């Protein structure tokens, strides 16, 4: 089959994992703009913005969900509130809890905020009350009652000399509390729906409030009256004031008026002038928005927005749990993270050097991740859930198919990494569940559908050739050949390495081989007892691999369509199969969440990888065959790195080191440098080697004295190791003498209080006692037996003395004893 020089893979390790880290709620970024904090059920995740990885997760000990959190303005204190009605203060850089205390609220805390000095913490609860906490003196300073329903918004006035707190609850009113008197001094009424945000001007005399009643209100805080009501024609979740810095979006050099940005149900950012109530700028997104028929609400409506003035960036969060960072000068996209992927249906490596991956989730959108930074590019085009993907050989073009009955072709710009749709085709009558690209040249695509047909789509020259300039035109594709392929849903198709053959697998338990030129049937593979989930051509042999819901993988010969091998080991459906190690091994993924690595020649499973908790729908190897990517229904994507070479190199280095150390040990024993020999043997952590050294010492003329002298000169940790080894040697009667010698040395020379300080002393003594008693009983029996032998020897009659000594006549007769015996 394959050349003997191929190195079989033995193990993969997780190199990178893309997991859900945000499922809605508040998002906050530290003032330096390096870390993002967000909630995911009972965890508060801290994400490093440069790499997109979760560097730390803060988790409640009681496993209760975190209802809200806040980071102090000086980035020193992080406080979380949970459903267990506890408030906890964290050292968030280390993830350690400094203190926790009861929130006093009778219902969970729904909102919290720090004052500008990071001294006071305000918590608004679902019990209609607001509590103020002095974080330095650690006590509750105020209990403010009078709100109606859940207090979902609390904000301190930026001028702390006024000691004012603003809040809003379910009655849509904004209350101003005087912290000196603990009373509500004013109620601001203009909104007819929930108030979602409050922003204060730099001069601290003006406030902008936003609401879901599609208006923003500009308030004069001196007169407590509305200066202007601005209709924004969308349900606004956040309104944030723009800094006075020049060159920011919407701000002219001559404009000093108060500008603010709104984010809401339309899914775009807009800049407004509070003086003229005009919209100065509307963000234009690259994709066409899909709106509901009622009020133009976008499917990706924005749920949160925050400003990073030091970085001159604005961060938005949409309903799809995507966290997007824009440049505040022009609202150009800088970075995008996906907090939650739902069920991941397929994944493929992408890019000329496999630097990206493209992911199909339970969504109409495709996501392209840059593996180095986890920056995500979201691709819009399909109108229904995308079901499958395949990538052309060079990795810059890929195809997708969807429940919307269409296929699309996408191209990545190798310089910028930007991906655009360049072609689409329609013609299937039902969901298109599988797609495969030609391998040699970018000449055609084959698709399989729930309408039981296979289609071949020829690619025009304008698509298959390298683009001379970027274009936004989406070409139309038409199927050149259509053929009814199976009696049930077609789950998988694959194209042979030479582009001449196509294999399809179906729910009807069969796989079929087709000619790629006209889809003429060449043969049928029968043998699986349940539906086939995946089919693959071998890259080197005339062999097809199929994986099935019957838990097996089969290899089939293309000449006679017979089953060559069957691989059994999965306890559930085998969803994907790929060839690795130049066609000498298989890797499979199952609905049990396991990956298995098989060697074809031996039919054996070499390794089982457990990294997912649900069905593994996606499995793909990179072109260098050095890594695989997997995607699962548990919303996680794992990059597995081949560590076979690394482990072999480590094993070789370990063996070489052991050989050198064994040689050094032999030299030390030959030179009778017993202390060094003991130390080296203990450092190897090999009980048998240490025993060997002790036996050599005991063979010396003054062996016991030498052993005692050397044992006592060992360090404490070395004595602990020797005592632990004694419990191992003592289990064997051949080595108990050496074990008892060492034990005697330690017990007679080490004070009991020192022995009690040894780590693992309890376990070692417990292991020594029963075997020592057994050895004592055995020695006792041997001693008794030896004394009995000695006694018998001393009292035994000798029957073989010389004959002459017993020939004397009897006392009164002349008959000899010999004659008597003869008689």
SVG drawing of the C-alpha trace seen along z (x, -y; Angstrom):
<svg xmlns="http://www.w3.org/2000/svg" viewBox="-46 -76 83 147">
<polyline fill="none" stroke="black" stroke-width="0.4" points="0.0,0.0 1.9,-3.0 5.7,-3.3 7.4,-1.9 8.8,-5.3 5.4,-6.7 5.4,-7.4 2.2,-6.1 0.5,-8.6 0.1,-7.6 -1.4,-10.6 -3.0,-14.0 -3.2,-16.7 -5.5,-19.7 -3.7,-22.8 -6.6,-25.2 -10.3,-25.1 -13.1,-27.4 -15.8,-27.1 -18.9,-29.1 -17.7,-32.0 -20.7,-34.4 -24.4,-33.6 -25.9,-37.1 -25.9,-39.8 -23.5,-42.5 -20.1,-42.9 -17.3,-45.1 -13.7,-45.8 -11.0,-47.1 -9.8,-50.6 -6.5,-49.5 -8.6,-47.6 -6.7,-44.3 -9.3,-42.1 -13.0,-41.5 -15.3,-40.3 -18.6,-38.5 -21.0,-36.0 -21.6,-32.4 -24.1,-30.9 -22.3,-30.3 -19.0,-31.5 -17.5,-34.9 -15.0,-34.6 -12.0,-36.9 -11.0,-37.0 -7.7,-38.3 -8.6,-40.6 -5.4,-40.1 -5.7,-36.3 -9.4,-35.8 -8.8,-33.1 -10.4,-32.7 -7.4,-33.3 -9.4,-32.8 -12.9,-31.7 -14.3,-32.9 -16.8,-30.4 -19.2,-30.4 -18.5,-27.7 -22.2,-27.1 -22.6,-26.6 -25.3,-29.3 -25.7,-31.4 -24.1,-34.9 -26.9,-37.5 -24.7,-40.5 -21.1,-41.9 -19.2,-45.1 -15.5,-46.1 -14.5,-49.2 -13.2,-52.2 -9.7,-51.8 -9.7,-48.1 -8.9,-46.9 -12.2,-45.4 -14.5,-42.9 -17.9,-42.2 -20.3,-39.5 -23.9,-38.8 -25.4,-35.3 -28.9,-33.8 -27.8,-32.6 -28.1,-36.2 -24.3,-36.5 -22.0,-39.3 -18.4,-38.4 -15.3,-40.5 -12.6,-39.1 -9.0,-39.7 -9.8,-39.2 -6.2,-39.1 -5.6,-36.0 -9.2,-34.7 -9.2,-34.5 -12.2,-35.5 -11.2,-38.1 -14.4,-38.1 -18.1,-37.3 -21.1,-38.7 -24.9,-38.5 -26.5,-40.9 -29.3,-41.6 -31.7,-41.8 -34.5,-39.3 -34.3,-38.6 -31.3,-38.4 -29.3,-41.5 -30.2,-42.6 -27.8,-45.6 -24.8,-47.1 -22.4,-50.0 -19.4,-51.7 -19.0,-55.4 -16.2,-57.2 -13.9,-56.9 -14.3,-53.1 -15.4,-53.5 -19.1,-53.0 -21.0,-50.1 -24.7,-50.4 -26.8,-47.2 -30.3,-47.2 -32.4,-44.2 -35.4,-42.4 -37.0,-43.2 -37.6,-46.9 -34.7,-48.1 -31.2,-49.6 -28.3,-49.1 -25.2,-51.2 -22.0,-49.6 -18.8,-51.2 -16.2,-48.8 -13.3,-50.0 -15.1,-50.0 -17.1,-47.0 -20.6,-47.8 -24.0,-48.8 -24.4,-52.6 -27.9,-53.0 -31.0,-51.1 -33.1,-53.0 -36.8,-52.0 -39.5,-53.3 -38.7,-51.8 -41.4,-49.9 -40.5,-46.4 -37.0,-45.2 -34.4,-47.9 -32.6,-47.2 -30.5,-50.4 -28.3,-52.2 -25.8,-55.0 -23.9,-57.4 -23.7,-61.1 -20.2,-61.7 -19.8,-64.6 -19.4,-62.7 -19.7,-66.0 -23.4,-65.9 -23.8,-62.4 -26.6,-61.5 -27.7,-58.1 -29.9,-57.6 -32.0,-54.5 -34.8,-53.1 -37.2,-50.3 -40.3,-48.7 -42.4,-51.9 -40.2,-53.5 -39.3,-56.4 -35.8,-57.7 -35.4,-58.4 -32.7,-60.6 -31.6,-59.7 -29.9,-62.0 -27.4,-59.9 -27.2,-62.4 -30.8,-62.0 -31.4,-58.5 -34.5,-59.9 -35.7,-60.2 -35.5,-63.9 -36.7,-63.8 -38.5,-61.6 -37.9,-62.1 -40.7,-61.1 -40.8,-61.0 -40.3,-57.4 -43.2,-55.0 -41.1,-51.8 -38.1,-50.5 -35.2,-52.9 -32.1,-51.1 -29.1,-53.5 -28.0,-56.8 -25.0,-58.8 -23.7,-62.0 -22.0,-64.9 -18.5,-66.0 -19.8,-69.2 -22.0,-66.9 -25.1,-69.1 -26.7,-67.1 -27.8,-63.5 -29.0,-61.4 -31.4,-58.5 -32.4,-55.8 -35.4,-53.5 -37.2,-50.8 -40.0,-53.3 -37.8,-54.4 -36.8,-57.7 -33.7,-59.3 -34.2,-62.1 -31.7,-64.9 -32.1,-66.1 -31.0,-69.3 -29.9,-68.0 -30.0,-71.5 -33.7,-72.0 -34.5,-68.3 -36.4,-68.8 -36.3,-67.4 -34.3,-69.7 -35.1,-67.6 -36.8,-64.4 -35.2,-62.7 -37.1,-60.1 -34.7,-57.4 -37.2,-55.0 -35.8,-51.9 -35.8,-50.2 -32.6,-51.5 -30.6,-49.4 -27.7,-51.7 -26.9,-55.4 -23.3,-56.4 -21.9,-60.0 -19.0,-60.6 -15.8,-62.2 -14.9,-65.7 -11.8,-64.3 -11.6,-65.5 -11.8,-63.3 -14.3,-60.9 -17.2,-59.7 -19.8,-62.3 -17.9,-65.1 -16.8,-68.1 -14.0,-70.4 -16.5,-73.2 -19.0,-71.1 -18.9,-71.3 -22.4,-70.0 -23.1,-66.9 -23.1,-63.8 -24.1,-60.3 -24.2,-56.9 -27.3,-54.6 -27.4,-50.8 -30.6,-48.9 -33.1,-46.8 -31.9,-47.8 -28.5,-46.2 -26.5,-49.3 -24.8,-52.2 -26.0,-55.7 -24.6,-59.0 -27.0,-61.8 -26.6,-65.5 -28.4,-66.2 -28.8,-69.9 -30.5,-69.4 -31.9,-65.9 -30.5,-64.9 -28.9,-61.6 -25.4,-62.6 -24.2,-59.2 -25.7,-55.7 -23.5,-52.7 -23.5,-50.7 -22.8,-47.0 -21.5,-44.9 -24.3,-42.4 -28.0,-42.9 -30.1,-42.9 -33.0,-40.6 -35.9,-42.3 -39.1,-41.1 -42.3,-42.3 -43.6,-44.1 -41.2,-46.9 -37.9,-46.4 -36.2,-44.6 -32.9,-43.1 -32.1,-39.5 -28.8,-40.7 -30.2,-43.5 -27.6,-45.1 -28.1,-44.3 -25.2,-46.1 -22.7,-48.8 -19.8,-50.4 -17.2,-53.0 -13.4,-52.7 -12.3,-56.3 -8.6,-55.5 -8.5,-53.2 -11.0,-55.3 -13.1,-52.2 -16.7,-51.2 -17.8,-47.7 -21.2,-46.2 -22.9,-43.0 -25.6,-41.5 -28.4,-38.9 -26.2,-36.3 -23.7,-36.7 -21.1,-38.3 -18.8,-40.9 -17.7,-43.4 -15.1,-46.1 -15.2,-49.1 -12.9,-52.0 -14.5,-55.1 -13.1,-57.3 -15.0,-55.6 -16.8,-52.6 -14.7,-50.2 -14.7,-46.6 -11.5,-45.9 -12.2,-42.6 -15.1,-40.3 -15.5,-37.4 -18.3,-34.9 -19.4,-34.1 -21.7,-31.2 -21.8,-29.0 -24.8,-26.8 -24.6,-23.3 -21.6,-23.1 -22.4,-21.1 -19.2,-21.2 -15.7,-22.7 -12.9,-22.9 -9.4,-24.3 -9.1,-27.4 -6.3,-29.6 -3.1,-28.9 -1.4,-27.8 -4.5,-26.5 -4.4,-29.7 -8.2,-29.9 -11.1,-27.7 -14.6,-28.0 -17.5,-26.8 -21.1,-26.0 -23.2,-26.4 -26.9,-26.0 -27.3,-29.3 -27.8,-30.9 -24.4,-32.5 -20.9,-31.1 -18.1,-32.0 -14.4,-32.2 -12.0,-32.2 -8.4,-33.2 -6.7,-30.6 -4.0,-32.9 -6.3,-35.6 -9.8,-33.9 -10.9,-37.0 -14.1,-36.0 -15.5,-37.0 -19.3,-36.4 -20.5,-35.5 -24.1,-36.3 -25.8,-34.8 -27.8,-31.7 -31.3,-32.3 -31.6,-29.0 -29.2,-26.9 -25.9,-25.9 -25.5,-22.1 -22.1,-21.2 -18.9,-22.6 -16.0,-21.6 -12.8,-23.3 -10.8,-23.2 -7.3,-21.9 -5.4,-25.2 -7.6,-26.3 -8.7,-29.7 -12.1,-28.7 -14.8,-26.7 -18.4,-25.6 -21.4,-25.5 -24.9,-24.0 -28.0,-24.9 -31.5,-24.1 -32.5,-26.9 -32.0,-24.4 -28.9,-26.3 -25.2,-26.0 -22.7,-28.9 -19.0,-29.3 -16.8,-31.6 -13.3,-33.0 -10.8,-34.3 -8.5,-37.1 -5.1,-35.7 -3.7,-39.2 -6.5,-40.6 -8.2,-37.4 -11.6,-38.8 -14.1,-36.2 -16.8,-37.0 -19.4,-34.9 -18.6,-34.7 -21.3,-32.2 -24.5,-30.5 -26.7,-27.8 -30.2,-26.6 -32.1,-23.6 -32.6,-21.1 -36.1,-20.6 -35.2,-20.0 -32.5,-20.6 -28.9,-20.2 -27.2,-18.2 -23.8,-17.4 -21.3,-18.9 -17.9,-18.0 -15.3,-20.0 -13.2,-18.6 -9.7,-17.7 -7.3,-18.2 -8.7,-21.4 -11.4,-23.9 -13.6,-22.5 -16.8,-21.2 -18.8,-20.7 -21.1,-17.8 -24.0,-18.1 -26.4,-15.6 -29.9,-16.4 -32.9,-15.2 -34.6,-15.2 -32.6,-11.9 -30.6,-13.5 -27.0,-14.2 -26.1,-17.2 -22.8,-18.2 -22.2,-21.9 -19.5,-22.9 -17.6,-26.0 -17.1,-28.7 -13.6,-29.9 -14.2,-33.2 -14.6,-31.4 -11.9,-28.7 -9.2,-31.1 -7.3,-33.4 -9.1,-36.7 -7.5,-39.7 -9.4,-42.2 -12.0,-42.0 -15.6,-41.9 -18.9,-42.0 -20.9,-40.2 -22.3,-36.8 -22.4,-34.5 -25.2,-32.0 -24.4,-28.3 -26.5,-25.7 -26.4,-21.9 -24.9,-20.2 -26.0,-16.7 -28.7,-15.5 -29.3,-11.9 -31.5,-10.2 -28.9,-8.6 -30.6,-6.8 -33.9,-5.7 -33.4,-7.8 -31.5,-11.0 -28.0,-11.4 -25.7,-12.1 -22.3,-12.3 -20.5,-12.7 -16.8,-12.6 -14.7,-13.1 -11.7,-10.9 -8.2,-12.3 -8.1,-12.2 -11.6,-13.8 -12.8,-10.8 -15.1,-9.2 -17.7,-10.2 -18.9,-8.2 -22.1,-8.8 -23.5,-7.5 -27.1,-7.4 -29.6,-6.7 -30.7,-3.7 -27.6,-1.7 -25.7,-1.8 -22.8,-3.7 -22.6,-4.1 -19.8,-4.8 -20.4,-7.1 -18.5,-8.5 -17.9,-12.2 -18.4,-12.9 -22.1,-11.9 -23.1,-10.4 -23.4,-7.0 -23.5,-4.3 -20.4,-2.1 -21.2,0.0 -22.9,0.4 -21.3,1.0 -23.7,3.1 -22.9,4.4 -23.8,1.8 -26.9,2.6 -27.9,-1.1 -27.5,-4.4 -24.2,-5.6 -23.1,-9.0 -19.8,-9.6 -17.8,-8.4 -14.1,-9.1 -11.7,-8.1 -8.2,-7.0 -5.5,-9.4 -3.2,-6.6 -5.2,-3.4 -8.2,-2.3 -10.2,-2.1 -13.3,-3.8 -14.0,-4.2 -17.6,-4.4 -18.8,-5.1 -22.3,-4.2 -24.9,-4.4 -24.3,-0.8 -21.1,-1.8 -18.6,-0.4 -16.3,-1.7 -15.7,0.3 -13.1,0.3 -14.2,1.2 -12.2,2.2 -13.1,0.2 -12.5,3.1 -14.9,5.7 -16.9,3.5 -16.1,6.0 -15.6,5.2 -11.9,5.4 -11.9,4.5 -14.3,3.7 -13.3,1.5 -15.4,2.0 -14.9,0.0 -17.4,-2.9 -20.4,-2.3 -22.6,-4.7 -23.0,-6.1 -19.7,-6.9 -20.4,-10.3 -17.1,-11.1 -14.1,-9.3 -10.9,-10.7 -7.6,-9.2 -4.4,-10.4 -0.7,-9.4 -0.8,-9.2 -3.7,-6.8 -2.3,-4.3 -4.5,-5.3 -8.1,-6.4 -9.5,-8.9 -13.2,-8.6 -15.6,-10.7 -18.8,-9.4 -22.1,-10.5 -20.6,-9.5 -18.2,-12.5 -15.1,-10.3 -12.4,-10.4 -10.6,-7.2 -7.3,-6.7 -7.1,-3.4 -4.2,-1.6 -5.5,0.0 -2.9,2.7 -3.6,4.1 -7.3,3.2 -6.5,1.9 -7.6,-1.3 -4.3,-3.0 -5.8,-5.9 -9.1,-7.2 -9.4,-10.9 -12.1,-12.3 -12.6,-16.0 -16.2,-16.6 -19.4,-16.0 -21.8,-15.5 -22.0,-14.4 -18.8,-15.2 -20.2,-16.4 -17.1,-18.0 -13.7,-16.4 -11.0,-17.6 -7.2,-17.3 -4.9,-20.1 -2.8,-19.7 0.4,-19.1 -1.3,-16.2 0.0,-17.6 -3.3,-18.6 -7.1,-17.9 -10.0,-20.1 -13.2,-18.8 -16.6,-20.4 -19.3,-19.1 -23.0,-19.6 -21.7,-20.8 -20.8,-24.1 -17.1,-23.6 -14.4,-23.4 -11.0,-21.7 -7.7,-21.9 -5.8,-18.7 -2.1,-18.7 -0.1,-15.6 2.4,-15.0 3.8,-11.7 7.2,-13.1 7.4,-15.1 6.6,-12.1 9.1,-9.9 11.8,-12.5 11.1,-12.8 11.1,-9.0 14.5,-8.8 15.9,-11.6 14.6,-9.9 16.2,-6.5 19.5,-8.2 19.5,-10.0 18.7,-6.7 21.6,-4.9 24.0,-7.7 22.7,-7.7 22.9,-3.9 26.5,-4.1 27.3,-6.8 25.7,-4.7 27.8,-1.7 31.0,-3.8 30.0,-5.2 29.4,-1.7 32.7,-0.4 34.4,-3.4 32.5,-2.6 31.1,-6.2 27.9,-4.9 26.3,-8.2 26.5,-9.6 25.2,-6.4 22.2,-6.4 21.4,-10.0 21.6,-9.3 19.4,-6.2 16.8,-8.1 16.8,-11.0 15.9,-8.4 12.8,-7.5 13.4,-3.8 12.9,-1.7 14.6,1.3 17.7,-0.7 17.9,-2.0 17.5,1.6 20.3,2.7 22.6,0.1 21.6,1.1 22.3,4.8 25.8,3.8 26.5,1.8 25.3,4.7 27.7,7.1 30.7,5.1 32.6,6.4 31.1,3.6 27.9,3.4 25.4,2.6 27.5,-0.2 28.1,-1.6 24.4,-1.5 23.5,-3.2 26.1,-5.9 24.9,-6.7 21.2,-6.5 21.6,-9.1 23.6,-11.4 20.7,-11.7 18.4,-14.8 15.0,-14.7 13.2,-14.3 15.6,-11.5 14.8,-9.7 11.1,-10.1 11.6,-8.4 13.7,-5.5 11.0,-4.9 8.4,-4.8 10.5,-2.4 10.8,-0.2 7.1,0.4 7.5,1.7 10.5,3.9 8.9,5.3 6.1,7.0 8.6,9.5 10.3,11.9 13.5,11.9 14.0,8.2 12.6,7.9 16.1,8.1 17.2,4.9 13.9,3.2 14.1,4.1 17.8,2.9 16.8,-0.5 13.7,-0.7 15.8,0.2 18.2,-2.5 15.5,-5.2 13.6,-4.1 16.6,-3.9 18.3,-7.1 15.4,-9.5 13.4,-11.0 9.7,-10.2 8.7,-13.8 11.0,-14.1 9.5,-10.9 6.0,-12.3 7.0,-15.2 7.8,-12.9 5.3,-13.2 3.3,-10.0 4.5,-8.5 1.1,-7.2 0.6,-5.3 4.1,-3.9 3.7,-2.6 0.3,-1.1 1.9,0.7 4.9,1.9 3.0,3.3 1.1,6.3 4.1,7.6 6.5,7.1 4.2,9.2 4.1,11.8 7.9,11.9 8.2,12.2 5.8,15.2 7.7,16.8 11.0,16.3 9.4,17.8 8.3,20.9 11.8,21.3 13.4,20.9 11.1,23.5 11.8,25.9 15.6,25.4 15.5,26.1 13.5,29.3 16.1,30.5 18.9,29.8 17.1,31.7 16.6,34.7 20.2,34.7 21.4,34.7 19.1,37.6 19.1,39.7 20.6,43.4 23.3,44.3 22.4,47.6 25.3,48.0 28.2,48.5 30.9,51.3 29.7,54.9 32.4,56.0 31.1,53.6 27.8,55.6 29.2,59.3 29.6,59.9 27.8,63.0 24.7,62.5 25.1,62.7 24.3,66.4 24.3,67.8 26.8,68.3 24.6,67.0 25.7,63.8 23.3,60.9 23.9,61.5 22.7,65.1 19.7,63.9 18.7,61.5 19.1,64.3 16.8,66.5"/>
</svg>
